[in-house]
Amino acid sequence: MIDIIHGKPVYQELCITRIICGSCGHTHAILPDTIIPYSQYGVFFILRVLGEYFAHVKTVAALCEAYSITPSMLYRWRDLFLKNRSVWLSVLELSEQSPRDFIRFLCLKEPFSEFSTAFFRLTGFSFLQSHANPTALSGRKQI
């Protein structure tokens, strides 16, 4: 997983717990809520990059160089964040909140897992996950 430590991207190996389901016989990964399924980047890495993007701390080129990402990746994260943010804010019926303020809300929320769990229950996928696991949605009603 790629994370940020002292403002720099750091590559870390993780040991992911897997369990075997007694009813279906399949294995399932137990992921901490700071890991985005099917992504090598942690949620707080992406939020840090997007926080700097929305705060106009650096240019897109400078952000991409600092965090070793491509502009297309940054824009993909931005679009996914804005889409997920809209889903969450429309459900909560909150007043319009800027992307920067919403990132601050996520990073300062204690504990983050309350938000993460509620978002998963609402949508069937993790916050900032680019695609849903089709097997996870097969037995689930679509919202």
Phi, psi and omega per residue, in radians:
M1 nan 2.487 3.099
I2 -1.731 2.223 -3.108
D3 -2.320 3.104 3.100
I4 -2.012 2.218 3.032
I5 -2.287 2.163 -3.098
H6 0.957 0.697 3.057
G7 1.355 0.129 -3.102
K8 -2.171 2.517 3.056
P9 -1.132 2.355 3.136
V10 -2.282 2.347 3.121
Y11 -1.662 2.173 -3.106
Q12 -2.208 2.483 3.028
E13 -1.602 2.437 3.130
L14 -2.121 2.606 3.011
C15 -1.815 2.022 -3.080
I16 -1.744 2.215 3.101
T17 -1.280 2.320 3.065
R18 -2.119 2.496 3.106
I19 -2.171 2.735 3.065
I20 -1.812 2.191 -3.141
C21 -1.298 2.230 -3.137
G22 -1.187 -0.468 -3.087
S23 -1.578 -0.660 -3.092
C24 -1.826 -0.304 3.120
G25 1.412 -0.044 3.130
H26 -1.480 2.763 3.040
T27 -1.635 2.593 3.141
H28 -2.355 2.423 3.111
A29 -1.480 2.446 3.050
I30 -1.810 1.830 -3.067
L31 -1.810 2.414 2.969
P32 -1.102 2.652 -3.057
D33 -1.261 -0.066 3.053
T34 -1.556 -0.058 3.073
I35 -1.736 2.330 3.099
I36 -1.664 2.114 3.128
P37 -0.954 2.445 3.107
Y38 1.169 0.320 3.137
S39 -2.237 2.512 3.071
Q40 -1.541 -0.115 -3.125
Y41 -1.775 2.426 3.067
G42 -1.352 2.745 -3.090
V43 -1.068 -0.665 -3.099
F44 -1.319 -0.437 2.996
F45 -1.086 -0.879 -3.117
I46 -1.123 -0.734 3.130
L47 -1.123 -0.616 3.093
R48 -1.108 -0.840 3.129
V49 -1.066 -0.813 -3.132
L50 -1.180 -0.621 3.086
G51 -1.039 -0.772 3.106
E52 -1.203 -0.612 3.109
Y53 -1.114 -0.893 -3.095
F54 -1.236 -0.434 3.099
A55 -1.505 -0.061 -3.133
H56 0.989 0.690 3.125
V57 -1.207 -0.681 -3.127
K58 -2.412 2.861 3.023
T59 -1.254 2.886 3.093
V60 -1.027 -0.771 3.134
A61 -1.059 -0.745 -3.129
A62 -1.185 -0.694 3.085
L63 -1.084 -0.801 -3.111
C64 -1.110 -0.688 3.112
E65 -1.192 -0.769 -3.099
A66 -1.111 -0.617 -3.054
Y67 -1.903 0.164 3.085
S68 0.946 0.844 3.088
I69 -2.210 2.932 3.113
T70 -1.682 2.731 3.069
P71 -1.017 -0.670 -3.141
S72 -1.107 -0.623 3.090
M73 -1.151 -0.779 3.115
L74 -1.025 -0.795 -3.133
Y75 -1.207 -0.580 3.078
R76 -1.134 -0.780 3.090
W77 -1.093 -0.748 3.136
R78 -1.019 -0.864 -3.102
D79 -1.121 -0.709 3.116
L80 -1.152 -0.732 3.107
F81 -1.056 -0.818 -3.116
L82 -1.128 -0.651 3.100
K83 -1.157 -0.846 3.138
N84 -1.122 -0.676 3.117
R85 -1.074 -0.734 3.132
S86 -1.103 -0.728 3.109
V87 -1.048 -0.847 -3.085
W88 -1.143 -0.826 -3.088
L89 -1.200 -0.568 3.130
S90 -1.204 -0.604 3.113
V91 -1.229 -0.725 -3.129
L92 -1.340 -0.250 -3.088
E93 0.943 0.735 3.082
L94 -1.458 2.797 3.044
S95 -1.137 2.816 3.138
E96 -0.945 2.271 -3.119
Q97 -2.179 2.307 -3.123
S98 -1.151 2.695 3.093
P99 -0.970 -0.716 -3.139
R100 -1.098 -0.744 3.120
D101 -1.168 -0.615 3.127
F102 -1.193 -0.674 3.073
I103 -1.097 -0.741 3.101
R104 -1.058 -0.748 3.096
F105 -1.004 -0.786 -3.119
L106 -1.162 -0.756 -3.068
C107 -1.284 -0.478 -3.113
L108 -1.692 -0.149 -3.099
K109 -1.171 2.243 3.109
E110 -1.947 2.152 -0.305
P111 -1.497 2.692 3.129
F112 -1.046 -0.534 -3.068
S113 -1.096 -0.467 3.082
E114 -1.092 -0.789 3.097
F115 -1.126 -0.831 -3.085
S116 -1.036 -0.791 3.139
T117 -1.134 -0.774 3.134
A118 -1.109 -0.688 3.126
F119 -1.131 -0.744 3.128
F120 -1.100 -0.764 3.125
R121 -1.064 -0.642 -3.127
L122 -1.247 -0.760 -2.948
T123 -1.886 -0.439 -3.061
G124 1.528 0.088 3.056
F125 -2.523 2.856 -3.090
S126 -1.370 2.649 3.093
F127 -1.016 2.268 -3.114
L128 1.257 0.192 3.030
Q129 -1.350 2.271 -3.027
S130 -1.330 -0.431 3.098
H131 -2.642 2.623 -3.131
A132 -1.478 2.613 3.039
N133 -1.268 2.044 -3.079
P134 -1.052 -0.527 3.135
T135 -1.259 -0.488 3.132
A136 -1.262 -0.483 -3.092
L137 -1.644 -0.154 -3.025
S138 -1.097 -0.637 -3.127
G139 -1.739 0.238 -3.012
R140 -1.959 2.475 3.036
K141 -1.245 2.455 3.064
Q142 -1.402 2.456 -3.121
I143 -1.534 nan nan
